[in-house]
C-alpha cells in the first residue's frame, strides 16, 4: 500500500510512519497540503493520506477533488483532544489516530481505510478451477479480461493477478470507466497538458502514466465511449499515449486487465464496442461464476466477513449457526459476494446470542433472509416452485460430485418431487421429455430405482409416462 504522509515528519509521527512501513506500506512525505495535491496530480499516487490534524484537511480534500483525485484521509496528531479529532472527522478524515501510536491501531486503520487486504477466498471446485487458470497466467504479460455479474469479485481477482505477477512491487491502478463522464475519462486515462481545456491549470498525469511499470485495471470497460476506444487500442498496441493537448507521445510500460459485466461479443455485434479492442483485451478470459453457482464458497466467505467486521466494529467473533449457514447457502444472492458481505456486516451488528442465527441475517430492507423474494416465490409457486427449489438445494449440497453424478441426482430428485410426472420434471430441468426418458432408461439399466409416474415413489423399473 502507498502511504503519503502530510505534515512535519518528526517525533511520534515519524514513529507512526515506521510502524506503517513495518506493515508493508510504501511511504512518501510532504509537509503541506498543496504539496500533497501537486504530488498526486503529477502521478505519484497514494492509496491513503496520513495527515497531521493541524493541516487544513478540508482544503486538502477539496483541492484533490477539484483534480478528480479521491484518496482517503486519516488524521493524526500529538496532544489532540476530542474536539480536534471531531473537527478532523468533520473536515473529511475517515479516522483519527492519536499519537504516540499503537502498532495494532496503525495496522487496523491501514487495513480498514485503504481496504488493501482483500484476499481471494474460495473452497468451491468451480472457483478453484478459475484460480488455477489465474495462477497459470498471472506471471505472463498477457492482457486479461475478467467477466462476470456485478459483485462476483472481479476487482479482487484483478488484484490477485497483480499480486502474482512480475509487476507486484509496482503500482496497481484502477479506473472505473462507468463512474467517470465520457468528457473527463480521456484526461483521467491519458492526462492533460496545462491549458488543454478550460480548467486545465497545470499538467496532469493520467492513470496510464501513474501505472507505469505496474498494472492498469480498466473496470467495466464496456461503458467506454467508442471514440475513446480507438485511442485506448493504440495505447495498448503501441504502449504509447498522448496527453490531451500534448505535442509528443509518452511511452508507458503497463499490463492491462479489464473487467466487464456485459457480453462484449454482443456489444461488438451491436456496434457499441470495437472488435479489434476486444481481441486485444481478451487474450485470456477469466469468467467468475456467480455466487449461486459456487455454493461451496458461501460459508467460507461468510466466516471471513464475520471476522473482518467483528474486528472493524470491536465486537467478539461469533460463530454462524448451522441453521443460518443453511439459509445462506439456499439464498440466491443476486448481488453476489458484495451482497453477502453487506449481509454479514449487518449480522455482526444485529446478532444478540452466542451465535449468529438466521434472524440476525437481514436483507437490505431489514427483512429476515428467509422472508426474501426468493423464499416467497418458493412458497407461492406451488409444486413446480417447490420442486425447482428442492432441485436447486440438492445441487448445492453435493459439491465435489462428478458432472454425471450431479446430473443423475438432480434428475431423480426433481422427478421425485414432481410426484413422478415426467413432463413436469422435464420442464423444470429445461430438457426435452425424450432426453429425460433416455436418461431414466439409462439409470434403470444400471439398477437404479425410478419414481413411478404420478407417485413420487421409487419403482423397481422404469415405466414410460
C-alpha positions in Angstrom: 0.0 0.0 0.0 1.2 3.5 -0.9 1.0 6.0 2.0 1.6 9.7 1.7 2.3 11.5 4.9 1.4 15.2 5.1 2.9 17.3 7.9 6.2 17.8 9.7 7.8 14.4 10.0 9.2 14.4 13.5 8.8 12.7 16.8 5.7 10.5 17.2 4.6 11.0 13.5 7.9 9.5 12.4 7.3 6.6 14.7 3.9 6.0 13.2 5.4 6.0 9.7 8.0 3.4 10.8 5.1 1.2 12.1 3.3 1.6 8.8 6.4 0.7 6.9 6.7 -2.4 9.1 3.3 -3.4 7.9 4.3 -3.2 4.3 3.4 0.4 3.4 5.5 2.3 0.9 5.8 5.8 2.4 6.4 9.2 0.8 6.2 12.6 2.6 5.4 16.2 2.1 4.9 19.0 4.7 2.0 21.0 3.2 -1.4 20.2 1.8 -0.8 21.9 -1.5 2.4 19.8 -1.9 0.3 16.7 -1.4 -2.1 17.6 -4.1 0.7 18.6 -6.5 2.4 15.3 -5.9 -0.8 13.3 -6.6 -1.5 15.4 -9.7 1.9 14.6 -11.1 1.1 10.9 -10.9 2.9 10.0 -7.7 -0.1 8.1 -6.4 -1.2 7.1 -3.0 -3.7 4.7 -1.5 -4.0 6.6 1.8 -3.1 10.1 3.1 -1.9 10.3 6.8 -2.3 14.0 7.6 -1.3 16.0 10.7 -4.6 17.4 12.1 -3.1 20.9 12.1 -3.0 20.8 8.3 -6.2 22.2 6.7 -7.8 18.9 5.9 -10.9 20.3 4.3 -8.9 22.4 1.9 -6.7 19.5 1.0 -9.6 17.2 0.2 -11.3 20.0 -1.8 -8.2 20.6 -3.8 -7.8 16.9 -4.5 -11.5 16.6 -5.6 -11.0 19.6 -7.9 -8.4 17.4 -9.7 -10.7 14.4 -9.5 -8.3 12.8 -7.1 -10.1 10.7 -4.5 -7.7 9.3 -1.8 -9.0 8.5 1.7 -7.5 10.6 4.6 -6.7 9.7 8.1 -5.8 12.4 10.6 -3.3 12.1 13.3 -1.5 14.2 15.9 0.1 14.6 19.3 -1.9 16.1 22.2 -5.1 16.3 20.2 -8.2 16.3 22.3 -11.7 15.0 21.4 -12.6 18.3 19.8 -9.6 18.2 17.5 -10.4 14.7 16.5 -14.1 15.5 15.8 -13.1 18.5 13.8 -10.8 16.4 11.6 -13.5 13.9 11.0 -16.0 16.7 10.1 -13.4 18.0 7.7 -13.4 14.7 5.8 -10.9 12.4 7.5 -12.1 8.8 7.8 -10.3 8.1 11.0 -8.2 9.8 13.7 -5.0 8.2 15.0 -3.8 9.6 18.4 0.0 9.8 18.8 2.0 8.3 20.2 0.7 5.4 18.0 -0.1 1.8 18.8 1.1 -0.7 16.3 -2.2 -2.6 16.3 -4.1 0.6 15.7 -1.9 1.6 12.8 -2.3 -1.9 11.2 -6.1 -1.8 11.7 -6.5 1.7 10.2 -4.3 0.9 7.2 -6.4 -2.3 6.5 -9.8 -0.8 7.2 -9.5 2.6 5.5 -7.4 1.6 2.5 -9.2 -1.8 2.2 -6.0 -3.2 0.9 -6.5 -6.6 2.5 -8.9 -8.4 0.2 -7.8 -12.0 -0.1 -9.1 -14.3 -2.7 -11.1 -16.8 -0.7 -12.5 -20.0 -2.3 -13.5 -23.5 -1.4 -15.8 -24.3 -4.3 -14.5 -26.5 -7.2 -15.8 -24.2 -9.9 -14.0 -21.2 -8.4 -10.8 -23.2 -7.7 -10.7 -24.0 -11.4 -10.7 -20.3 -12.2 -8.0 -19.7 -9.7 -5.8 -22.4 -11.2 -6.1 -20.7 -14.6 -5.3 -17.3 -12.9 -2.2 -18.7 -11.3 -1.1 -20.0 -14.7 -1.3 -16.7 -16.4 -0.5 -14.3 -13.6 3.2 -14.0 -14.4 2.7 -13.5 -18.1 2.4 -10.1 -19.8 -0.9 -11.1 -21.5 -3.9 -8.8 -21.3 -6.7 -10.4 -19.3 -10.4 -9.9 -19.5 -12.3 -10.8 -16.3 -16.1 -11.2 -16.8 -19.0 -12.0 -14.6 -22.0 -10.4 -12.9 -21.7 -7.4 -10.7 -20.5 -8.2 -7.3 -18.7 -11.5 -8.1 -15.3 -10.1 -7.2 -13.8 -9.0 -10.5 -11.6 -6.3 -9.0 -10.4 -8.7 -6.2 -9.4 -11.2 -9.0 -7.5 -8.3 -10.8 -5.6 -7.6 -7.6 -4.9 -11.3 -7.1 -3.4 -11.4 -10.7 -1.3 -8.3 -10.0 0.0 -9.8 -6.7 1.0 -12.9 -8.5 2.7 -11.1 -11.4 6.2 -10.0 -12.0 4.9 -6.4 -11.5 3.7 -7.0 -8.0 6.1 -4.5 -6.5 4.9 -1.8 -8.9 1.6 0.2 -8.8 -1.8 -1.3 -9.2 -4.0 1.4 -10.6 -7.8 1.1 -11.1 -10.1 3.2 -13.3 -13.9 2.7 -13.1 -14.9 3.5 -16.7 -18.6 3.6 -15.7 -18.1 6.2 -12.9 -16.3 8.9 -14.9 -18.2 11.0 -17.5 -17.1 10.5 -21.1 -15.8 14.0 -21.5 -13.4 13.5 -18.5 -12.4 9.9 -19.0 -9.8 10.7 -21.7 -8.0 13.1 -19.4 -8.3 10.6 -16.5 -6.6 7.9 -18.5 -4.1 9.8 -20.5 -3.6 13.0 -18.6 -3.5 16.6 -20.0 -1.2 19.5 -20.5 -1.7 22.9 -19.0 -4.2 24.9 -21.0 -5.5 21.8 -22.9 -9.1 22.8 -22.0 -10.9 25.2 -19.7 -9.9 24.5 -16.2 -6.6 22.7 -17.0 -4.5 25.0 -14.9 -1.5 22.6 -14.8 -0.2 19.4 -16.3 -2.0 16.3 -15.0 -0.5 12.8 -15.2 -3.1 10.2 -16.2 -3.7 6.7 -15.0 -1.6 5.1 -17.8 1.5 7.0 -16.6 0.7 6.5 -12.9 0.6 2.8 -13.6 3.9 2.8 -15.4 5.8 -0.4 -14.6 2.7 -1.9 -13.0 -0.9 -3.0 -13.8 -3.8 -0.8 -15.0 -7.3 -2.1 -14.3 -9.9 -0.8 -16.7 -13.0 -1.6 -14.7 -16.3 -2.0 -16.6 -14.6 -1.4 -19.9 -17.9 -1.9 -21.8 -19.1 1.5 -20.6 -16.3 3.4 -22.5 -17.3 5.6 -25.4 -16.5 4.1 -28.9 -14.5 7.2 -29.8 -12.2 6.8 -26.8 -11.8 3.0 -27.5 -9.8 3.9 -30.6 -7.3 5.8 -28.6 -7.2 3.1 -26.0 -6.5 0.5 -28.6 -3.5 2.5 -29.8 -2.2 2.8 -26.3 -2.5 -1.0 -25.7 -0.9 -1.9 -29.1 2.0 0.5 -29.1 2.4 1.2 -25.3 2.4 4.9 -26.2 -0.1 7.5 -25.1 -0.8 11.2 -26.0 -1.8 13.5 -23.2 -4.8 15.7 -24.0 -3.3 18.9 -25.6 0.1 17.2 -25.8 2.6 17.5 -28.6 4.7 14.4 -28.2 3.9 10.8 -27.3 4.7 9.3 -23.9 5.9 5.7 -23.6 4.4 3.5 -20.9 5.2 0.0 -19.6 2.0 -1.5 -18.2 0.0 -4.7 -18.1 -3.7 -4.3 -18.9 -6.5 -6.1 -17.0 -10.1 -5.2 -18.0 -13.5 -6.2 -16.5 -17.0 -6.3 -17.8 -20.4 -7.5 -16.5 -21.7 -7.4 -20.1 -21.4 -9.8 -23.0 -18.8 -7.9 -25.1 -19.3 -10.1 -28.1 -22.9 -8.9 -28.1 -21.7 -5.3 -27.7 -19.5 -5.8 -30.7 -22.5 -7.1 -32.8 -24.5 -4.0 -31.6 -21.7 -1.6 -32.6 -21.1 -0.3 -29.1 -17.7 -2.0 -28.7 -14.7 -2.3 -31.1 -14.0 -5.9 -32.2 -10.3 -5.2 -32.5 -10.1 -3.8 -29.0 -11.9 -6.9 -27.7 -9.3 -9.1 -29.3 -6.5 -7.1 -27.6 -8.1 -7.3 -24.2 -9.3 -10.8 -24.3 -6.0 -12.7 -24.7 -7.1 -14.7 -21.6 -10.7 -14.7 -20.3 -11.4 -15.4 -16.7 -15.2 -15.8 -16.1 -16.0 -15.6 -12.5 -19.1 -17.7 -11.7 -22.0 -16.1 -9.8 -22.1 -16.9 -6.1 -25.2 -19.1 -6.5 -23.1 -21.2 -8.9 -20.4 -21.7 -6.3 -22.2 -22.7 -3.1 -19.1 -24.1 -1.6 -17.8 -20.6 -1.2 -20.7 -19.1 0.6 -19.9 -20.5 4.1 -16.2 -19.7 4.0 -16.8 -16.2 2.7 -19.4 -15.6 5.4 -17.0 -16.7 8.1 -14.3 -14.4 6.6 -16.7 -11.4 6.6 -17.8 -12.1 10.2 -14.2 -12.0 11.3 -13.5 -8.9 9.3 -16.4 -6.8 10.5 -16.2 -8.1 14.1 -12.6 -6.7 14.2 -13.7 -3.4 12.4 -16.5 -2.9 15.0 -14.6 -4.0 18.0 -17.0 -6.9 18.9 -16.3 -10.6 19.6 -16.3 -13.0 16.7 -19.4 -15.2 16.9 -19.8 -18.5 15.0 -22.6 -18.8 12.4 -25.3 -21.3 13.5 -26.0 -24.4 11.4 -29.5 -23.1 10.5 -28.0 -19.7 9.4 -25.5 -21.4 7.2 -28.2 -23.5 5.5 -30.2 -20.3 4.9 -27.1 -18.6 3.5 -26.5 -21.4 1.1 -30.1 -21.6 -0.1 -30.4 -17.9 -0.8 -30.0 -16.7 -4.4 -27.5 -13.9 -3.7 -28.4 -11.8 -6.8 -25.9 -9.2 -5.6 -23.3 -12.0 -5.3 -20.3 -11.6 -2.9 -21.0 -7.9 -2.4 -24.5 -8.7 -1.2 -23.2 -11.4 1.1 -20.6 -9.1 2.5 -23.1 -6.5 3.4 -25.5 -9.1 4.9 -22.7 -10.4 7.2 -21.7 -6.9 8.2 -25.3 -6.3 9.3 -25.4 -9.8 11.0 -22.3 -9.0 13.1 -24.1 -5.9 14.4 -27.5 -7.5 14.9 -26.6 -10.8 16.5 -27.6 -10.9 20.1 -26.9 -14.5 21.2 -23.7 -16.6 21.4 -24.1 -17.4 17.7 -25.1 -15.5 14.5 -28.5 -17.0 13.9 -31.0 -16.7 11.0 -32.8 -13.7 12.5 -29.5 -11.7 12.5 -29.0 -12.1 8.8 -31.2 -9.4 7.2 -31.9 -8.2 3.7 -31.2 -4.5 2.9 -34.8 -3.6 3.7 -34.4 -5.1 7.2 -36.4 -8.3 6.4 -35.1 -11.6 7.6 -33.2 -13.6 4.9 -35.9 -16.3 4.9 -38.5 -13.7 4.1 -36.8 -12.6 0.8 -38.4 -12.7 -2.6 -36.7 -16.0 -3.4 -38.2 -17.7 -0.4 -41.6 -16.2 -1.0 -41.5 -17.4 -4.6 -40.8 -20.9 -3.5 -43.8 -21.0 -1.1 -46.2 -19.3 -3.5 -45.3 -21.1 -6.7 -46.9 -24.4 -5.8 -45.4 -27.8 -6.6 -43.4 -26.5 -9.5 -41.7 -23.8 -7.4 -41.1 -26.2 -4.6 -39.6 -28.8 -6.9 -37.3 -26.2 -8.5 -36.2 -25.0 -5.1 -35.5 -28.5 -3.9 -33.6 -29.4 -7.0 -31.5 -26.3 -6.6 -30.8 -27.1 -3.0 -29.8 -30.6 -3.9 -27.2 -29.3 -6.4 -25.8 -27.1 -3.6 -25.5 -29.9 -1.2 -23.4 -32.2 -3.4 -20.3 -30.1 -4.2 -17.5 -32.4 -5.3 -19.5 -34.9 -7.3 -18.8 -35.5 -10.9 -21.0 -33.8 -13.5 -22.6 -37.2 -14.3 -23.4 -37.8 -10.6 -24.7 -34.3 -10.2 -27.0 -34.7 -13.3 -28.3 -38.0 -12.1 -29.0 -36.7 -8.6 -30.7 -33.6 -9.9 -32.9 -35.5 -12.4 -34.1 -38.1 -9.9 -34.7 -35.7 -7.0 -36.6 -33.4 -9.3 -38.7 -36.3 -10.7 -39.4 -37.5 -7.2 -40.6 -34.1 -6.0 -42.8 -33.8 -9.2 -44.5 -37.0 -8.0 -43.1 -38.9 -10.9 -44.6 -36.6 -13.6 -42.1 -36.8 -16.5 -43.4 -33.8 -18.4 -43.4 -31.6 -15.3 -39.9 -32.6 -14.4 -38.6 -32.1 -17.9 -40.0 -28.6 -18.0 -38.3 -27.7 -14.7 -35.0 -29.3 -15.8 -35.1 -27.4 -19.1 -34.7 -30.6 -21.2 -37.0 -32.4 -23.6 -39.2 -35.2 -22.5 -37.3 -37.6 -24.8 -34.0 -36.7 -23.2 -35.5 -37.3 -19.8 -36.8 -40.7 -20.8 -33.5 -41.7 -22.3 -31.7 -40.7 -19.1 -34.2 -42.6 -16.9 -33.8 -45.7 -19.1 -30.1 -45.5 -18.7 -30.4 -45.2 -14.9 -32.9 -48.1 -14.8 -30.5 -50.3 -16.8 -27.9 -49.6 -14.1 -30.3 -50.9 -11.4 -31.4 -47.6 -10.1 -35.0 -47.3 -8.8 -37.0 -44.8 -10.7 -40.1 -42.9 -9.3 -43.2 -44.2 -10.9 -45.4 -41.7 -12.8 -47.7 -39.6 -10.5 -46.5 -41.4 -7.4 -43.2 -39.9 -6.3 -42.4 -43.4 -5.0 -39.4 -45.3 -6.4 -40.4 -48.2 -8.6 -38.1 -51.2 -9.3 -38.1 -50.5 -13.0 -38.9 -47.7 -15.4 -42.4 -47.2 -16.8 -42.9 -44.7 -19.6 -45.2 -41.8 -19.0 
